[in-house]
Amino acid sequence: MKRYFVRTLFLGWLFLLVSVAAHAQSDNLSAVRAALRNGSSRELSQYFAPTVEIGFDGDKQNYNSTQAEIVMKDIFAKNAPSTFEFIHQGQSSEGIQYAIGRYTGRSGTYRLYVKLKPTRGTPLIDTLDFTKE
C-alpha cells in the first residue's frame, strides 16, 4: 500500500513539473509574439540567446544579444508592424521550439521564422529570419 502511494505521488509530481515546463515554454513564445506585434526590440531582447542569427531578405548575420536588439530596433523603425500572427508552431525532439509567422509592415509582408533553443533550461531566441512574400 505504501509503495503504491509513493509511486502515485511521484507520478503526480512528475506530471505537474512537465505541465509547468510546457506552459513556461509556450509563455516565452507568447511573449515573443507580443513583442513582435508591438514592434518592441526591448521586449524582444529579453528572450535573445547570447548569440542571435537575424536574417532579412536573404542577408543573414550573427549578432550578440545587444547588437541584435539594435538591429531589430532598426528593422522595426524602417518597417513597423501593422499585423503579426504565428501560422505554425512546433517543437523538435531535442526541445528546440520554432514558429512560422506572417509579419506585415510598411514595406510589405514577410514570412518570419523564429527558433528558440533551450539555454540553461529556458528557451531563448536563436534565429529570426524575415523573408519577403
N, C-alpha and C positions, 0 to 999 in steps of 0.2 A: 504494500500500500504506500509506504513512504517513498519507495523508488518511483512509483507511478506519479506521485505528487511532484517530486523533484523534477522528473522528466517533463511533465506538463508545464511546470513553472518555467523551466529553462526554455522550452519551445515558445512559450508565450513571450518571454523577454526577447528572444531572438527575432520573432515576428515583429515586435514593436520596434526594435532597433532598425530592422530592414525597412519598415514602412517610414520611419522618421528620416532615414538616409535618402530614400527615394523622394520624399516630399521636399527635403532640403535641396536636392539637385534640381527638381522642377522649379523651385523658388528662384534659383540662380537664373534659369532660362527665362522665367517671367520678368525678372528684374532687368535682364539684358534687353528683352523685348520692349519694356517700358522706356529704357534709356534710348533705344534706337527710335522709338516713336516720338520722343521728346527732343531728339537731336542733341542730347546732353553727353558730351565727351567726358565730363567729370563723373557722372553717374556710371557710364560705361566703363571707365578706367578702374573702378573698384573691382571689376571682375576680370582684369587683364592678368595673364600669366607674366612671369618675369620677362619673357620674350614673346612678341606677338607678330605673326605674319599678317600684313594687310595688303590686299590686292584691290586695285581699282582699274577696271578696263584693261586687264592683262598685265599691268605694271605691279609686280609683287616684290615686297621688300620686308625684311625682318627688322623690328624695332624693339628697343627696351620699352617697358611699360610707360615711362614718362614721355618718350618720343611718340609712342603710339597714341597717347592722349592728345598730343599736339596735332598729329596727322588727322585724327578723327575730328578734332575741332575745326580744322581747315576744310575737311570734306563736308561737314555739316554747315559751315559758313557759306561755301560755294554751292551746296546742293541740299538745302534744308528739307527735311522730310515733310511731306504732306500726308502720307499714309505709310504704315508699315504693318505687315502681318506675317506670321510664320505660316507656311503652307504645309510643311512636313517636319516632323521631329523624330529622332530615334537615338539609340544607344548601341554601341558595339559590345561584344562580349568582354572587352578589356575595360569597359566603363567609360569610354570616350563618347560624350554626348555630341550630337550635331543637330542642326536645324537649317532648313532652307526657307527663305522668306522672300517677300516682294516688297522692295523699298521704292517708293515713288517720291521723287524730289523735283526741284526746278528744272533740271536738265533731262528728265526722263525717268523711266522705270528701270530698276536694276533687280537682278536676282542676287540675293545675298546668302552666302554660305557661312555659317557660324559653327566653329568646332570648339568644344570645351573639353580639355583634358584634366583628369584628376591630378591636382598638385597638393600633396600632403593631405589627401582625403577630401579636398574641396575642388569641385570642377571650376576651372578658370579658362577664359578665352585664350585659345592658342592661335586661331585663324579667323580672319574676317575677309571675305572675298566678294567684292561687288562686280557683277558682270552685266553690262547693258543688255536689255532685252530687245 
